[in-house]
Amino acid sequence: MDRKLFTTKDIVIVFLFLILGYSLKFLPFFNKIFHKYNKTPSNYEELILNKDYYMLYMQKKLKSNWEPPKLTYNTKVKVEFQILPDGNIINQKIIESSGNKDFDKAALLALRKSNPLRSLSEDLKKEKKVIIDFTFDYHVKK
């Protein structure tokens, strides 16, 4: 009669311990971030009140909605837009074209798909106008 060295339950338990150990390795890093802003991970929404976190959030959302055409060369397009306090994006325009109309249109489409963003962070709401210059960079992988 063949007997297995490890049961499925044993493997799952070891796997969970490995994940827990790996997570704890990064715990000091996350504690440092959340302690700096006197927040806990459960209050993540409050972190967005900080200008730096808002800009990271905005960049991630724009990049996730960007679907550039496949090109064989590196290029970029620079856009400008205004963010209203409620998060709506207005006055979108290209300020530095890539020279490729489809590429430029993809950048403007990413802005439309990302609209609206979350409401502005508290420190950004103090600004008279929030005007953003944002560059969509395209790099061909070699």
C-alpha positions in Angstrom: 0.0 0.0 0.0 1.5 3.3 -1.1 1.3 6.1 1.4 1.8 9.7 0.5 4.6 11.6 2.3 2.5 14.8 2.6 -1.3 15.2 2.5 -3.0 18.0 0.7 -3.8 19.5 4.0 -0.1 19.6 5.0 0.9 21.3 1.7 -1.8 23.9 2.2 -0.7 24.7 5.7 3.0 25.0 4.6 1.9 27.3 1.8 -0.1 29.5 4.1 2.8 29.8 6.5 5.1 30.8 3.6 2.6 33.5 2.5 2.3 34.8 6.1 6.1 34.8 6.4 6.5 36.7 3.2 3.8 39.2 4.1 5.4 39.8 7.5 8.7 40.6 5.8 7.1 43.7 4.3 5.1 44.7 7.4 7.7 47.2 8.7 7.6 49.0 5.4 3.8 49.3 5.4 3.7 50.3 9.1 6.1 53.1 8.4 3.9 54.5 5.6 0.7 54.3 7.6 2.3 55.5 10.8 3.6 58.6 8.9 0.1 59.6 8.1 -1.3 58.3 11.4 -3.6 56.0 9.5 -4.3 52.3 9.5 -4.8 50.1 6.4 -8.5 50.0 7.2 -8.7 53.8 6.7 -7.2 53.7 3.2 -9.8 56.0 1.8 -8.5 58.7 4.1 -5.0 58.4 2.6 -6.4 59.7 -0.7 -6.8 63.1 1.1 -3.0 63.5 0.6 -1.9 65.2 -2.6 0.9 62.7 -3.3 -1.5 59.7 -3.0 -4.1 61.5 -5.1 -1.5 62.0 -7.9 -0.5 58.3 -7.7 -4.1 57.2 -7.9 -4.7 59.5 -10.9 -1.7 58.2 -12.7 -2.7 54.6 -12.2 -6.2 55.2 -13.3 -5.1 57.1 -16.5 -2.6 54.4 -17.4 -5.1 51.6 -16.8 -7.5 53.2 -19.3 -4.9 53.9 -21.9 -4.9 51.6 -24.9 -2.3 53.0 -27.4 -2.0 51.6 -30.9 0.9 49.2 -31.4 3.9 51.1 -32.8 7.4 50.1 -33.8 9.0 53.2 -32.3 9.1 55.1 -29.0 7.0 58.2 -28.7 5.0 60.3 -26.2 2.1 62.7 -26.1 1.6 65.4 -23.5 -1.9 66.4 -22.5 -3.2 69.1 -20.2 -6.5 69.0 -18.3 -8.2 70.5 -15.3 -9.7 68.6 -12.4 -12.7 70.1 -10.7 -13.1 69.6 -6.9 -15.7 66.8 -7.5 -13.1 64.9 -9.6 -14.5 65.7 -13.1 -12.0 66.2 -15.8 -12.5 69.3 -18.1 -10.6 71.2 -20.7 -8.6 68.3 -22.1 -6.1 69.2 -24.8 -2.9 68.0 -26.4 0.0 70.3 -25.7 2.7 68.2 -27.3 1.6 65.8 -30.1 3.3 62.6 -30.7 2.9 63.1 -34.4 0.6 60.1 -34.7 -3.1 61.0 -34.7 -4.2 57.6 -33.4 -1.7 57.7 -30.5 -2.9 61.2 -29.6 -6.5 60.1 -29.8 -5.8 57.2 -27.4 -4.5 59.6 -24.8 -7.6 61.7 -25.0 -9.8 58.6 -24.9 -7.9 57.5 -21.7 -8.9 60.8 -20.1 -12.6 60.3 -21.1 -12.6 56.8 -19.8 -11.0 57.9 -16.5 -13.6 60.7 -16.0 -14.6 61.3 -13.3 -11.7 60.8 -10.9 -12.3 60.7 -7.1 -13.0 64.0 -5.5 -9.8 66.1 -5.0 -7.8 65.6 -1.9 -8.3 68.2 0.8 -4.9 69.9 0.1 -5.7 70.1 -3.6 -9.1 71.6 -3.0 -7.3 74.6 -1.5 -5.8 75.4 -4.9 -7.6 77.9 -7.1 -7.3 75.6 -10.2 -5.9 72.2 -10.5 -4.3 71.9 -14.0 -2.4 68.8 -14.8 0.2 68.2 -17.5 0.4 64.5 -18.1 2.7 62.6 -20.4 1.8 59.2 -21.9 5.1 57.5 -22.8 5.2 54.6 -25.2 8.4 52.4 -25.2 8.9 49.5 -27.6 10.1 46.4 -25.8 13.1 45.0 -27.5 
